């Protein structure tokens, strides 16, 4: 069958060839959502429109499946109009993350997961992000990006997108070769730390137990074997036969070396191979030896880590050569099995160690590794002849993985759990790793338990691993190759009313059936491509540190963070501080909005209202949506709202005829006894890419875009970590820890500190805006501040100063107006708040 014709849209190509009239539901979607009680994000409409629905007799697997889709929404990030959507790993976008908080280590897991969303933009944007977004770090950690791009193409075919990314995939592979390939060995080296696996049993035999020493690890080598094959397939699409042949040859040689050099025939397992001699604790691990072949534990029969199963994640090992034997340990209590496992190291290993502290891979159960193991096990069961494990073992391990997703009885995920108790303690950092997105789960249900085998052609192949003892299961409305697929097992025919047996549906029509649970195949019917509407742009999002667009508000509570009102993320639970609230306001109504800095054409606003169950922040009683007409705020006419009244923990969508405005705001009337708050404010409209940035304010007297000449900024004290007074007048705003763009007086010995701006000539000034930085630690809002002007001989306080807010608030702009005065210099003197010190990301000075 000929592949479907692809319709180009902008820089990428998307198939949206789903039936215009939805087929009858196998699973009642709203009922399935209502059956779960954990929801932070209650946007049922989004879930109904985007996720495949699942039903099975195991309540832990079912609940975890839906929880993992909610977890995806917590990390979904609209980075910028240019990059579109990406995903974070942590809540707080730590300093080691790249642009918009993405980290390459889990990117392969994340792309495997989100490729099953109905809207292909989420996955394709994220694939593009890694190669086209300034600040992305595709090789910061080991990962399998090219393979994940191809996996996305298998689910949502888009030949134009793959061909566009083809040069990037080649360049990325070459980057690994340039820095990590050893031609004399024929393998890639990596440290455990940069493999995403700190404090492992091999690193602990070196002088740097955190980072470890370079080694030829089964992980990175398997990833790059899969990437080489993916590059070859992309080359085929691009009709580049030479590159296709070249990368298939790379893959073949790499596979040969992995099997010859990383496999221990005695211990029947894949191990890391040391790159060089490493001396520690009086022992030497010799170069080119496998774990425990030399060093302190030379000759020990163990040394097996869960990473030895990673080659099967990509179907790498040759069948029939005995490699499958090592899989027996995954279900053995003498190996990796545990009540909340698997363990990352076999239990009888001499270096097996559980530590109540972050980042130990010496025995804890890590979701990252568990997902890899389950993916490898599914491939083993579906694609190999072996007797080491059974489908029942897969379901049991998936059930163990599902049960580990709990904290205090509620769905939850952090970095690693105790394999015997399920506790996340020590690997569960507040405002950091809650609801951690470092693994997959839904993909394991779809491709393993239910058995949808992704392919490069239009054959629908299903090889379920669900136990034959189950009376039923169903996967409904999964998007696959431009069609909508449903897979149903109903022993008696009474659960779903479709008859007894195992059945496959495409677009609501049955295409294959069997009386018992067994592999099935069918030819996918032809599809009619649908051209999607022009892609809208969220003009409110700002993650690039530009002054505009800028969140604005009438009041911000101490627990709120105005700067994150337009950061592209929405989190609804009280922790983290990714929220703007009016807590503390004395007004009956407050407002928040976006200053675009230049007119934008918008037709949709989405308001993500907070609604804390036991707190004072609730969705507003009502709200008005207004646009700035150049002189005053005017209510936007002809609004259509869904839902009609404000509802918390979901998008409140307001559509209207196109309005061109430089500012938009929502005026919120608070509920009695509560105050309003939002996690995110989005403003959508049409337009072309790239979006031209708003110009900096022409009347900002302090602005210096080049760092040369005047204005000049100086300070009484500057931190030693990269802060700079000139960063406070460079036109860039960033309230996050990274990338650093600020001045602070951290570690200053002074009770007060100052930042001064020299204009180089007399200017009339009457207003100052301070982007006060607050890291909630060593740098916090000052207890107070004063603005002073230089009169030619001394510093003088400005007259009749009026501050908004009166008490300094961090991570937002604080404004002070005063009687205009002619001066060549201004100075802001901060009274530091206790032991904390002061800082700003930007200072703007205006005449009025």
Helices and strands as residue ranges (DSSP letters): E 8-9, E 12-13, H 29-34, H 44-50, E 53-56, H 59-75, E 76-80, E 84-87, G 99-101, G 104-106, H 107-114, H 121-132, H 145-155, H 159-180, E 181-182, E 187-188, G 203-205, E 215-216, H 218-237, H 241-261, E 263-264, E 269-270, E 273-274, E 278-280, E 283-285, G 306-314, G 323-331, E 365-366, H 367-383, H 391-404, E 406-407, E 410-411, E 416-417, H 442-444, I 445-449, E 452-453, E 459-462, E 472-480, E 483-490, E 501-506, E 509-514, E 520-523, E 537-538, E 550-553, G 562-564, E 580-581, E 589-609, E 622-628, E 633-635, E 640-642, E 651-669, E 677-685, E 712-715, G 725-729, E 743-744, E 752-772, E 784-790, E 795-797, E 802-804, E 812-831, E 839-846
